[in-house]
Amino acid sequence: MTDTDHYAIKPRRVSFDWDRTPLHWIPAEPTATHVINVLHLLLPAGERWFVKVFKEALPLVRDPELLTDVKGFMGQEATHSVQHSYVLDHLADQDLDTEPYTKHVDWMFEVLLGETPPFGAPIPQKEWLRFRLSLVAAIEQFTAVLGDWVLHADGLDRADPDEVMLDLLRWHGAEEVEHRAVAFDMYQHCGGDGLARYARRIGGMAVTAPVLLWLWIAGATYLIKHDPQLRGQLRYSLREHNRAVRKGLLPTWGELGRAIPRYLRRSYHPSQEGSLRRAVEYLATSPAARAAAGQAARKAIS
């Protein structure tokens, strides 16, 4: 297999048992734990939104191969959304209520970026759809980078994290690498022609990058502030964040920042991100993915 081969994208109906996962699933590393936990705050609503936007755009797809990829992408994203929402339930069971934060995330995706332009803005429906597709493509640039990072994050292994949480993150990361080009291809297919399409792509990233940074900092700040085990004795800080980066527990700012100019190149395609081979290799060994494959095989036989 090479990263240029066409690869069939399919959802895996995984499940995870959170009963023994501690609140600080990276031992003695609350900042790194909660910076990564921001994923659970954003992804349930965000990935439901991806599916809704793609469902709106499906009638515009004229390429059968792309249509198959898009449906596989939608299935994977729907599963991601569900599994991360279960983590929010687990956090609530440990007295970390995330609803005061996630209600704002829900509003952003459901109202501000809903099916119709907000506040009665006079934007043609097709342009509004193209704009939202450009946002999905830009977000998926970062999820591909993060997915590839977590598959290679030896620092996490050395920190002896909770095995179930690490498997969730790496299963999800591997699927992000699997479908890393689908949102981009969908935007290119539906986003119009020529310079206008490229300009919209730049605009999508110009909105996405600063908003994601703000959401991540706000989310980490919220989680650390409301962590019942910390009792307000720790605050989110760049000093603690950068310490975790140096230990390999978080991606570097450079890894994330360099993803932006790559994406803005006219010739860019996300198939250049990460290693599909590494993603497929992990999915072949992931406990959750293997269990899902076995369950699917038994269901097919019965």
Backbone bond lengths (Angstrom), bond angles and torsions (degrees), N, CA, C in turn:
res aa  C-N    CA-C-N  psi(-1)  N-CA   C-N-CA  omega(-1)  CA-C   N-CA-C  phi
1 M - - - 1.468 - - 1.522 109.95 -
2 T 1.318 117.09 135.52 1.460 121.42 171.78 1.520 108.17 -117.92
3 D 1.332 115.97 164.17 1.458 120.11 -178.60 1.525 112.17 -72.66
4 T 1.325 117.86 -6.55 1.461 120.27 176.68 1.528 111.80 -95.78
5 D 1.338 117.61 -10.53 1.465 120.29 177.46 1.523 109.93 -68.08
6 H 1.344 115.71 148.66 1.464 117.96 172.42 1.517 108.69 -74.15
7 Y 1.297 115.67 136.70 1.460 121.31 -173.26 1.522 109.17 -125.76
8 A 1.314 116.26 130.02 1.465 120.80 -178.60 1.523 109.62 -73.18
9 I 1.324 116.61 125.20 1.465 122.66 -178.47 1.518 108.53 -100.07
10 K 1.312 115.27 124.59 1.462 119.29 -177.93 1.521 109.95 -140.94
11 P 1.313 117.87 144.35 1.462 120.31 177.27 1.522 110.93 -74.74
12 R 1.318 115.83 148.69 1.460 122.70 174.94 1.520 107.23 -116.04
13 R 1.303 117.16 123.93 1.461 120.97 -174.95 1.531 109.92 -84.76
14 V 1.318 114.68 72.36 1.457 120.88 -175.07 1.525 110.87 -80.94
15 S 1.320 114.56 165.60 1.463 121.10 171.83 1.528 107.98 -148.24
16 F 1.331 115.84 156.72 1.457 121.75 -176.53 1.526 109.10 -135.94
17 D 1.311 115.48 145.21 1.461 121.99 177.95 1.525 108.17 -103.17
18 W 1.335 116.47 113.43 1.457 121.44 -174.33 1.524 113.71 -96.81
19 D 1.330 118.08 5.05 1.464 120.47 -171.60 1.526 113.28 -58.44
20 R 1.336 117.40 -34.84 1.469 119.57 -174.96 1.533 112.85 -107.08
21 T 1.331 117.50 10.89 1.470 120.39 179.85 1.522 110.01 -83.66
22 P 1.329 118.00 119.57 1.472 120.00 -178.89 1.525 111.50 -74.56
23 L 1.310 115.55 163.14 1.459 120.02 179.34 1.524 110.28 -60.99
24 H 1.317 117.26 -46.36 1.470 121.33 175.21 1.527 107.52 -94.07
25 W 1.314 115.45 85.06 1.470 120.01 -172.12 1.526 112.29 -75.44
26 I 1.339 117.94 -13.58 1.466 121.27 163.74 1.527 105.11 -101.19
27 P 1.327 118.73 108.46 1.461 120.51 -171.81 1.528 112.73 -56.08
28 A 1.332 115.01 131.54 1.467 123.08 176.20 1.528 113.12 62.01
29 E 1.328 116.96 21.44 1.467 121.21 -179.49 1.527 109.97 -131.81
30 P 1.339 118.34 69.08 1.469 119.39 -177.09 1.525 113.49 -65.60
31 T 1.334 118.07 -35.19 1.468 118.43 -179.54 1.517 110.85 -66.51
32 A 1.323 118.19 -49.73 1.465 120.49 178.29 1.519 110.94 -60.57
33 T 1.347 116.33 -42.15 1.465 120.08 178.53 1.519 110.96 -55.73
34 H 1.327 116.80 -48.83 1.465 119.47 -173.06 1.527 112.81 -79.97
35 V 1.321 118.10 -28.43 1.470 118.35 173.47 1.528 109.08 -61.53
36 I 1.319 117.94 -42.47 1.465 120.35 177.33 1.524 110.36 -71.35
37 N 1.331 117.23 -34.82 1.471 120.40 -179.86 1.524 113.10 -62.55
38 V 1.326 117.51 -18.21 1.466 119.38 176.44 1.526 110.81 -57.42
39 L 1.331 116.64 -29.07 1.470 119.47 174.89 1.523 111.38 -52.16
40 H 1.325 116.39 -42.08 1.465 119.69 -177.55 1.526 111.87 -68.81
41 L 1.329 116.40 -25.33 1.461 119.88 177.41 1.528 111.78 -74.62
42 L 1.321 116.64 -35.77 1.464 121.11 -171.89 1.523 113.68 -93.39
43 L 1.328 117.17 -34.85 1.460 119.16 -166.69 1.532 115.51 -75.73
44 P 1.323 120.73 -35.55 1.471 116.61 179.24 1.524 113.21 -55.35
45 A 1.338 117.06 -50.22 1.468 119.66 178.63 1.518 111.36 -74.10
46 G 1.338 116.77 -40.14 1.458 120.08 -176.14 1.513 112.72 -63.47
47 E 1.314 116.96 -43.83 1.460 118.24 -176.91 1.528 112.35 -78.25
48 R 1.325 117.39 -27.15 1.474 118.34 168.53 1.523 109.67 -61.07
49 W 1.321 116.08 -39.69 1.464 120.86 179.79 1.522 111.29 -65.95
50 F 1.334 117.54 -41.13 1.466 120.14 176.23 1.529 109.86 -53.25
51 V 1.326 115.47 -47.43 1.464 120.32 -176.95 1.523 110.30 -62.95
52 K 1.326 117.44 -42.26 1.468 120.57 -179.78 1.528 111.25 -63.24
53 V 1.328 116.61 -44.43 1.461 120.08 -179.06 1.527 110.37 -64.12
54 F 1.305 117.16 -43.50 1.465 120.16 179.76 1.525 110.87 -66.52
55 K 1.316 116.69 -36.09 1.462 119.22 177.93 1.525 110.63 -62.61
56 E 1.333 117.04 -39.07 1.465 120.64 175.42 1.525 111.84 -61.74
57 A 1.331 115.35 -36.94 1.467 119.81 -174.33 1.523 113.80 -86.25
58 L 1.316 118.69 -11.00 1.463 120.74 -176.20 1.537 113.51 -53.23
59 P 1.353 119.47 -40.47 1.475 118.18 179.69 1.526 114.02 -62.52
60 L 1.331 118.17 -15.56 1.460 121.31 179.98 1.526 112.90 -86.49
61 V 1.322 117.53 -11.02 1.465 121.33 -174.52 1.526 109.69 -83.08
62 R 1.323 115.07 122.87 1.469 120.87 -178.56 1.528 112.32 -112.00
63 D 1.310 117.39 -5.08 1.462 122.64 -178.79 1.530 108.90 -97.51
64 P 1.334 119.37 114.92 1.474 121.00 -176.55 1.528 113.36 -59.61
65 E 1.331 117.18 -38.60 1.469 119.54 -179.79 1.526 110.73 -66.69
66 L 1.332 116.92 -42.72 1.459 120.32 177.20 1.522 110.25 -63.44
67 L 1.318 117.22 -40.28 1.457 120.39 -179.72 1.529 110.59 -60.61
68 T 1.327 116.67 -40.97 1.460 120.33 177.55 1.521 110.77 -63.87
69 D 1.336 116.36 -43.43 1.464 120.24 178.84 1.522 111.32 -63.00
70 V 1.323 116.72 -41.93 1.462 120.95 -178.43 1.526 110.51 -63.32
71 K 1.315 117.46 -41.49 1.465 120.26 179.58 1.529 110.38 -66.31
72 G 1.333 117.05 -37.64 1.457 119.55 174.96 1.520 111.65 -65.03
73 F 1.327 116.48 -42.07 1.464 122.29 176.28 1.526 110.17 -58.04
74 M 1.314 117.03 -46.98 1.462 120.76 -178.68 1.530 110.88 -61.50
75 G 1.323 116.65 -39.98 1.460 119.79 178.25 1.515 112.04 -65.09
76 Q 1.334 116.90 -42.22 1.458 119.62 177.96 1.521 111.19 -64.59
77 E 1.324 117.20 -44.93 1.464 119.68 -176.94 1.531 111.69 -65.97
78 A 1.316 116.96 -36.74 1.467 119.52 177.54 1.528 110.34 -62.20
79 T 1.336 116.80 -41.12 1.460 120.54 178.53 1.527 110.86 -66.44
80 H 1.335 117.60 -41.30 1.462 120.34 177.16 1.524 110.50 -57.41
81 S 1.317 115.98 -45.92 1.461 120.53 -177.94 1.526 111.22 -58.00
82 V 1.315 116.31 -45.74 1.464 120.73 -178.71 1.521 111.06 -64.29
83 Q 1.328 117.07 -46.30 1.461 119.62 -175.69 1.526 112.35 -66.73
84 H 1.318 117.56 -37.29 1.465 119.06 177.42 1.524 111.69 -71.52
85 S 1.318 117.61 -29.61 1.467 119.13 176.61 1.525 110.71 -66.59
86 Y 1.342 117.51 -31.24 1.469 119.77 175.89 1.529 111.15 -65.47
87 V 1.335 116.87 -31.96 1.460 119.07 176.42 1.526 110.21 -65.70
88 L 1.329 117.34 -37.95 1.466 119.60 176.40 1.528 110.84 -60.62
89 D 1.325 116.70 -39.40 1.471 119.89 175.79 1.526 110.61 -61.95
90 H 1.328 116.53 -40.35 1.467 120.63 179.31 1.521 111.04 -65.59
91 L 1.327 117.35 -40.06 1.462 119.94 176.31 1.526 110.51 -62.76
92 A 1.324 116.99 -41.23 1.465 120.06 178.78 1.529 110.67 -63.18
93 D 1.333 117.25 -37.95 1.465 120.71 177.56 1.530 111.69 -63.18
94 Q 1.348 116.61 -23.14 1.467 121.11 177.84 1.533 111.83 -99.95
95 D 1.346 114.87 21.32 1.467 122.70 174.31 1.520 113.64 69.81
96 L 1.323 116.89 26.91 1.463 121.06 172.03 1.533 107.02 -115.30
97 D 1.322 114.59 94.71 1.464 121.58 -177.10 1.534 109.10 -82.61
98 T 1.330 116.37 119.89 1.466 120.13 -177.53 1.518 113.39 -99.90
99 E 1.329 118.31 -3.46 1.462 120.33 -174.00 1.527 114.20 -60.09
100 P 1.340 120.13 -37.88 1.472 118.38 178.06 1.523 113.33 -58.74
101 Y 1.322 117.54 -27.30 1.469 120.50 176.23 1.524 111.00 -87.65
102 T 1.332 117.10 -47.58 1.464 119.56 -173.30 1.521 112.83 -67.40
103 K 1.328 118.30 -22.25 1.460 118.31 178.17 1.523 110.44 -64.93
104 H 1.332 117.85 -31.26 1.462 120.95 176.62 1.533 110.80 -72.77
105 V 1.330 116.61 -37.44 1.466 120.29 175.96 1.525 109.78 -64.08
106 D 1.331 116.80 -43.92 1.468 120.43 177.52 1.519 110.60 -58.18
107 W 1.335 117.35 -44.35 1.466 120.67 179.97 1.521 110.83 -61.85
108 M 1.317 116.64 -41.89 1.462 119.84 -178.39 1.524 111.09 -59.57
109 F 1.329 116.20 -47.10 1.459 118.93 -176.93 1.529 112.89 -78.62
110 E 1.310 117.35 -38.47 1.462 120.15 -173.63 1.517 113.39 -83.33
111 V 1.331 117.43 -31.41 1.469 120.94 -176.07 1.522 110.91 -109.23
112 L 1.325 116.70 -59.35 1.459 120.17 -176.67 1.523 111.92 -61.59
113 L 1.350 116.78 -36.47 1.468 121.41 -178.94 1.520 111.32 -116.48
114 G 1.322 116.23 30.85 1.451 120.90 -178.40 1.513 113.57 -74.58
115 E 1.312 115.69 -168.41 1.468 121.32 -173.26 1.528 112.67 -66.28
116 T 1.322 116.86 -27.93 1.463 120.33 177.86 1.524 109.57 -115.65
117 P 1.331 118.24 148.81 1.468 120.47 -179.67 1.524 111.00 -58.17
118 P 1.322 118.44 141.42 1.466 120.71 -176.38 1.520 112.42 -74.06
119 F 1.319 114.57 156.04 1.473 122.63 172.89 1.531 111.97 58.94
120 G 1.325 116.28 26.39 1.455 120.24 178.16 1.517 114.71 67.22
121 A 1.327 117.25 24.13 1.462 120.61 -178.65 1.536 110.41 -60.40
122 P 1.353 117.39 134.16 1.473 120.94 -175.35 1.538 112.13 -80.61
123 I 1.324 116.14 64.47 1.461 121.79 179.72 1.517 108.24 -106.84
124 P 1.332 119.25 125.81 1.472 120.33 177.48 1.526 110.95 -55.81
125 Q 1.322 116.43 144.26 1.454 121.00 -174.53 1.528 112.41 -58.11
126 K 1.334 116.86 -39.66 1.464 119.28 -179.59 1.528 110.47 -66.09
127 E 1.328 117.93 -38.69 1.467 120.41 178.82 1.522 111.03 -68.35
128 W 1.321 116.97 -36.63 1.460 120.66 178.08 1.536 110.39 -64.54
129 L 1.327 116.04 -40.88 1.455 119.94 177.21 1.527 110.65 -64.81
130 R 1.327 117.45 -43.89 1.472 120.25 178.56 1.521 111.24 -61.82
131 F 1.318 117.19 -39.85 1.459 120.21 178.33 1.524 110.71 -61.16
132 R 1.323 116.43 -45.69 1.467 119.38 -178.97 1.526 111.15 -68.19
133 L 1.319 118.57 -34.23 1.463 120.64 174.17 1.529 110.52 -64.16
134 S 1.328 117.36 -36.33 1.468 119.81 177.93 1.526 110.75 -66.50
135 L 1.329 117.19 -34.07 1.464 119.92 176.40 1.516 111.47 -67.50
136 V 1.328 117.05 -42.77 1.470 119.98 178.33 1.526 109.84 -60.01
137 A 1.329 116.83 -44.88 1.462 120.40 -179.48 1.526 110.96 -61.58
138 A 1.322 117.25 -41.01 1.469 120.55 179.81 1.524 111.39 -68.00
139 I 1.328 117.08 -42.10 1.466 120.15 177.43 1.518 110.37 -61.29
140 E 1.333 116.16 -42.09 1.465 119.76 -178.90 1.525 112.36 -65.83
141 Q 1.322 117.82 -22.79 1.463 119.70 172.47 1.529 109.93 -60.64
142 F 1.322 116.18 -44.82 1.465 119.79 -179.78 1.524 111.94 -72.53
143 T 1.331 118.27 -37.54 1.463 118.56 179.05 1.520 111.13 -66.36
144 A 1.326 118.05 -32.81 1.466 120.39 175.81 1.520 110.85 -65.70
145 V 1.333 116.67 -43.54 1.465 120.69 178.57 1.525 110.37 -63.73
146 L 1.329 116.78 -44.80 1.459 120.04 179.12 1.532 111.26 -66.45
147 G 1.330 116.33 -38.10 1.458 119.53 178.30 1.511 111.78 -62.04
148 D 1.324 116.49 -43.96 1.457 119.66 178.36 1.523 110.65 -66.82
149 W 1.341 116.76 -38.45 1.465 119.52 178.72 1.522 111.37 -60.00
150 V 1.337 118.00 -48.21 1.466 119.55 -174.41 1.521 111.37 -67.64
151 L 1.324 117.64 -27.42 1.461 120.01 177.00 1.524 111.94 -69.53
152 H 1.326 116.79 -23.52 1.460 121.35 -177.84 1.536 112.52 -109.46
153 A 1.322 118.32 6.15 1.465 121.90 -169.77 1.527 111.13 -79.53
154 D 1.334 116.17 81.46 1.457 120.44 179.11 1.526 111.52 -63.54
155 G 1.335 117.06 -28.05 1.458 119.79 178.46 1.516 112.13 -59.94
156 L 1.329 116.84 -35.79 1.461 119.38 176.76 1.522 110.93 -65.22
157 D 1.315 117.51 -41.80 1.465 120.16 178.70 1.527 110.85 -61.24
158 R 1.329 116.51 -42.10 1.465 119.85 -178.87 1.522 112.22 -66.36
159 A 1.330 117.31 -24.73 1.468 121.21 -178.51 1.521 112.96 -81.50
160 D 1.318 117.73 -1.16 1.469 122.68 178.27 1.530 112.19 56.64
161 P 1.331 117.47 56.77 1.467 120.17 -178.11 1.527 111.63 -75.55
162 D 1.307 115.47 169.99 1.461 120.23 172.81 1.518 109.58 -60.57
163 E 1.327 117.20 128.26 1.462 121.60 -173.57 1.525 112.39 -66.82
164 V 1.319 117.23 -34.00 1.466 119.80 -178.37 1.525 110.22 -68.77
165 M 1.333 116.94 -44.51 1.467 119.75 179.42 1.520 110.70 -65.26
166 L 1.324 117.03 -40.34 1.459 119.56 179.51 1.527 110.53 -63.77
167 D 1.323 116.92 -38.07 1.465 119.52 178.41 1.526 110.70 -66.94
168 L 1.335 117.36 -41.62 1.471 120.00 176.06 1.525 110.17 -56.21
169 L 1.326 116.55 -48.59 1.462 120.33 -176.16 1.528 110.88 -65.38
170 R 1.311 117.32 -40.79 1.463 119.33 -177.37 1.521 112.04 -77.75
171 W 1.337 118.12 -35.01 1.475 119.33 172.09 1.522 109.59 -59.90
172 H 1.328 116.00 -48.10 1.463 119.63 -179.59 1.530 110.22 -63.72
173 G 1.332 116.92 -45.37 1.452 120.20 179.46 1.510 112.80 -59.59
174 A 1.326 116.85 -40.54 1.462 120.51 178.93 1.524 111.19 -63.77
175 E 1.330 116.72 -40.38 1.463 118.43 178.31 1.522 111.43 -69.41
176 E 1.328 117.62 -31.40 1.463 119.39 175.21 1.529 110.74 -64.14
177 V 1.322 117.05 -38.33 1.460 119.84 175.99 1.527 110.30 -69.18
178 E 1.322 116.98 -39.22 1.469 120.45 176.72 1.531 111.76 -54.11
179 H 1.326 116.21 -47.87 1.477 119.05 -173.24 1.526 112.11 -105.61
180 R 1.333 117.09 25.73 1.452 121.96 -172.19 1.523 114.28 -59.97
181 A 1.330 118.13 -24.01 1.466 120.72 -176.26 1.523 113.54 -99.95
182 V 1.323 118.36 -8.11 1.462 119.94 -169.69 1.529 111.78 -67.62
183 A 1.335 117.76 -46.61 1.469 119.31 -178.62 1.527 110.55 -64.30
184 F 1.323 116.86 -38.89 1.466 120.94 177.43 1.525 110.18 -63.34
185 D 1.329 117.04 -47.09 1.468 120.29 179.48 1.528 111.40 -63.19
186 M 1.326 116.04 -37.02 1.463 120.20 177.69 1.528 110.31 -63.95
187 Y 1.328 116.15 -44.25 1.465 118.61 177.83 1.522 110.88 -63.38
188 Q 1.316 117.81 -46.15 1.459 120.71 -179.91 1.529 111.07 -59.26
189 H 1.313 116.90 -36.94 1.468 121.98 -178.37 1.528 111.80 -71.87
190 C 1.330 116.44 -36.57 1.464 120.82 -172.66 1.526 114.00 -108.24
191 G 1.329 117.05 -3.61 1.451 120.12 -169.39 1.507 116.20 -91.97
192 G 1.329 118.13 15.08 1.452 119.60 179.83 1.519 111.85 91.11
193 D 1.315 116.57 -164.72 1.456 121.61 -172.90 1.525 112.11 -119.26
194 G 1.331 114.48 154.00 1.451 122.87 164.52 1.512 116.18 58.78
195 L 1.335 114.12 -138.34 1.455 121.72 -172.92 1.525 111.75 -63.35
196 A 1.329 117.23 -36.15 1.468 119.74 -179.18 1.520 110.67 -63.32
197 R 1.316 117.41 -40.57 1.465 120.84 178.69 1.526 110.59 -64.54
198 Y 1.328 116.46 -42.77 1.466 119.72 178.99 1.528 110.53 -65.30
199 A 1.333 116.83 -40.71 1.470 120.38 178.78 1.523 111.14 -61.87
200 R 1.326 116.68 -39.81 1.465 119.64 177.76 1.528 109.98 -65.18
201 R 1.320 117.26 -37.23 1.474 120.39 178.20 1.519 110.05 -61.91
202 I 1.334 117.72 -44.39 1.462 121.05 176.67 1.529 110.09 -61.23
203 G 1.329 115.66 -44.20 1.459 119.57 179.66 1.511 112.52 -61.44
204 G 1.324 116.94 -39.53 1.459 120.41 178.13 1.513 112.04 -60.39
205 M 1.336 116.87 -42.90 1.463 119.78 178.51 1.522 110.98 -71.35
206 A 1.339 117.92 -35.64 1.467 120.96 179.72 1.527 111.28 -62.27
207 V 1.313 117.11 -31.46 1.464 120.87 176.42 1.526 110.46 -81.79
208 T 1.323 116.43 -44.34 1.462 121.34 -170.73 1.513 112.81 -66.39
209 A 1.329 118.47 -47.99 1.465 120.66 -171.85 1.531 112.62 -59.42
210 P 1.341 119.85 -52.61 1.472 118.25 -179.00 1.527 113.22 -68.40
211 V 1.333 117.54 -34.56 1.468 119.19 179.77 1.522 110.31 -66.88
212 L 1.342 117.65 -42.75 1.461 120.16 177.93 1.525 111.17 -61.91
213 L 1.335 116.91 -41.69 1.457 119.96 179.07 1.524 110.32 -61.08
214 W 1.320 116.54 -45.78 1.472 120.22 179.67 1.530 110.92 -62.70
215 L 1.339 116.97 -45.51 1.463 119.96 -179.66 1.515 111.17 -61.42
216 W 1.336 116.20 -38.43 1.470 119.39 -177.31 1.523 110.99 -69.07
217 I 1.328 117.16 -44.63 1.459 119.91 178.94 1.530 110.58 -64.68
218 A 1.336 115.83 -43.29 1.466 119.46 179.25 1.522 111.06 -64.28
219 G 1.337 116.66 -39.05 1.458 120.40 -179.98 1.514 112.23 -67.25
220 A 1.333 117.31 -44.74 1.463 119.97 178.44 1.526 110.86 -64.23
221 T 1.324 116.16 -39.94 1.467 120.47 177.79 1.521 110.39 -60.76
222 Y 1.329 116.57 -44.13 1.470 120.77 -179.75 1.526 111.12 -62.56
223 L 1.323 116.46 -48.82 1.465 120.03 -175.48 1.528 111.49 -62.82
224 I 1.330 117.01 -43.42 1.464 119.93 -179.33 1.527 110.38 -67.44
225 K 1.319 116.57 -41.19 1.471 120.04 -179.80 1.518 112.10 -62.69
226 H 1.339 117.30 -36.67 1.462 121.09 -174.41 1.527 113.39 -100.54
227 D 1.299 117.63 6.15 1.468 121.97 177.97 1.532 108.63 -65.97
228 P 1.336 118.22 116.84 1.470 119.54 -175.17 1.522 113.20 -67.73
229 Q 1.326 117.59 -21.52 1.461 119.63 179.43 1.528 112.15 -81.01
230 L 1.319 116.95 -24.14 1.464 120.40 179.48 1.522 112.08 -85.26
231 R 1.326 117.22 -28.25 1.471 122.71 176.89 1.530 112.64 53.15
232 G 1.336 115.48 40.51 1.447 120.17 176.12 1.513 115.40 74.29
233 Q 1.335 118.26 9.49 1.465 121.08 -175.50 1.529 112.52 -86.38
234 L 1.322 117.21 -4.75 1.460 120.91 179.22 1.520 108.41 -135.82
235 R 1.318 115.68 143.49 1.459 121.31 173.65 1.515 109.20 -121.11
236 Y 1.344 115.32 154.93 1.460 118.09 174.20 1.525 108.33 -67.04
237 S 1.319 116.32 133.73 1.460 120.76 177.66 1.519 109.03 -146.27
238 L 1.329 115.29 151.93 1.462 119.58 176.50 1.524 110.74 -64.14
239 R 1.324 116.93 -30.69 1.464 119.38 178.80 1.527 110.74 -61.45
240 E 1.334 116.69 -48.21 1.462 120.17 179.33 1.531 111.04 -68.54
241 H 1.316 115.76 -38.45 1.468 120.08 177.26 1.527 110.21 -59.26
242 N 1.327 116.40 -49.47 1.463 120.02 -177.61 1.527 112.12 -67.44
243 R 1.317 117.65 -29.76 1.461 120.35 174.22 1.531 110.28 -62.86
244 A 1.350 115.85 -42.09 1.459 119.87 177.92 1.529 111.53 -66.81
245 V 1.331 116.13 -35.26 1.462 120.25 176.11 1.523 110.44 -61.32
246 R 1.332 116.53 -45.59 1.468 120.71 -178.79 1.527 111.80 -62.89
247 K 1.317 116.72 -28.53 1.468 120.50 178.32 1.523 112.28 -84.96
248 G 1.326 117.37 0.01 1.456 121.06 178.91 1.509 114.25 79.17
249 L 1.341 117.01 17.28 1.464 121.23 -178.64 1.523 112.33 -89.40
250 L 1.321 117.00 -15.96 1.460 123.31 179.09 1.530 107.79 -137.36
251 P 1.329 117.76 154.02 1.467 119.03 175.85 1.514 110.97 -67.93
252 T 1.318 116.89 154.76 1.459 120.32 178.68 1.527 109.83 -75.64
253 W 1.330 114.70 156.56 1.461 119.52 175.41 1.529 109.96 -60.91
254 G 1.329 116.91 -35.47 1.457 120.10 179.85 1.509 112.92 -63.74
255 E 1.353 116.82 -41.03 1.461 120.19 178.38 1.526 110.89 -58.89
256 L 1.320 116.31 -41.90 1.461 120.44 -179.31 1.525 111.13 -74.99
257 G 1.331 116.14 -43.46 1.457 119.69 -176.95 1.521 113.04 -65.25
258 R 1.332 117.39 -39.00 1.464 120.07 -178.90 1.520 112.44 -68.58
259 A 1.317 117.19 -16.44 1.464 119.79 177.38 1.523 111.80 -67.08
260 I 1.333 117.01 -23.71 1.466 120.43 -176.33 1.525 112.08 -74.27
261 P 1.345 120.24 -55.57 1.473 118.21 178.95 1.529 113.08 -62.43
262 R 1.333 117.65 -31.79 1.468 118.17 174.73 1.524 110.36 -58.48
263 Y 1.322 115.31 -46.41 1.460 120.94 -176.81 1.524 112.00 -64.36
264 L 1.344 116.97 -30.10 1.461 120.77 -175.29 1.526 113.68 -82.82
265 R 1.333 117.89 -7.82 1.461 119.39 176.71 1.523 110.01 -65.85
266 R 1.322 117.02 138.26 1.471 120.59 179.96 1.524 111.23 -58.92
267 S 1.341 116.81 -35.28 1.464 121.64 -174.90 1.522 113.83 -86.94
268 Y 1.322 117.14 1.92 1.465 120.54 -170.87 1.523 112.52 -68.95
269 H 1.350 115.10 145.46 1.465 121.68 168.78 1.523 108.15 -142.98
270 P 1.335 119.19 136.56 1.469 121.24 -174.57 1.520 115.16 -66.19
271 S 1.317 118.71 -10.07 1.466 119.40 174.35 1.523 110.68 -61.29
272 Q 1.344 116.62 -13.80 1.468 121.63 177.37 1.528 112.09 -79.92
273 E 1.336 117.77 -9.29 1.462 120.84 -176.68 1.525 111.05 -90.69
274 G 1.316 115.86 131.43 1.455 120.64 170.29 1.511 113.65 68.10
275 S 1.317 114.92 -173.77 1.457 122.55 -178.21 1.520 110.03 -121.17
276 L 1.323 116.24 111.50 1.455 120.28 176.66 1.521 109.90 -62.41
277 R 1.324 117.08 -38.38 1.459 120.00 179.84 1.530 110.86 -59.11
278 R 1.327 116.46 -45.06 1.473 119.76 179.87 1.525 110.82 -63.29
279 A 1.330 116.96 -39.63 1.462 120.58 178.94 1.521 111.38 -62.90
280 V 1.317 116.73 -46.01 1.469 120.89 -179.09 1.525 110.37 -65.27
281 E 1.326 116.92 -39.08 1.461 120.26 178.03 1.519 111.29 -62.09
282 Y 1.339 116.88 -40.72 1.465 117.80 179.00 1.529 110.83 -67.09
283 L 1.313 116.94 -42.49 1.465 119.51 -178.30 1.525 111.99 -63.34
284 A 1.329 116.95 -24.11 1.462 120.67 177.14 1.525 112.04 -75.17
285 T 1.354 117.19 -17.62 1.460 120.98 -178.50 1.524 113.44 -115.59
286 S 1.320 118.19 -13.19 1.461 121.93 -179.30 1.531 110.48 -57.22
287 P 1.336 118.84 125.57 1.465 119.48 178.18 1.523 113.34 -55.84
288 A 1.329 116.82 -42.86 1.469 119.43 -178.36 1.520 111.08 -68.77
289 A 1.338 117.55 -43.05 1.466 120.30 -179.42 1.525 111.37 -67.17
290 R 1.339 116.80 -38.25 1.473 119.77 178.10 1.524 110.57 -66.07
291 A 1.319 117.66 -41.38 1.461 120.44 178.34 1.524 110.75 -63.93
292 A 1.342 116.72 -40.55 1.464 120.06 178.44 1.523 111.22 -64.62
293 A 1.344 116.88 -40.18 1.464 120.28 178.97 1.518 110.81 -65.25
294 G 1.329 117.03 -40.88 1.463 119.97 178.05 1.518 112.40 -64.59
295 Q 1.320 115.86 -40.59 1.461 119.67 178.51 1.531 110.88 -65.14
296 A 1.325 116.58 -40.62 1.467 119.94 178.70 1.516 111.27 -65.13
297 A 1.343 116.67 -38.63 1.461 120.16 179.32 1.526 110.70 -66.21
298 R 1.335 117.57 -42.62 1.461 119.65 178.03 1.508 111.87 -64.29
299 K 1.309 116.44 -37.55 1.465 120.10 179.09 1.518 110.80 -66.20
300 A 1.351 116.52 -37.57 1.458 120.12 -179.99 1.517 111.76 -67.14
301 I 1.348 116.96 -33.45 1.464 120.73 -179.01 1.522 111.54 -75.41
302 S 1.330 116.10 -37.70 1.478 120.43 -174.71 1.518 112.15 -74.51
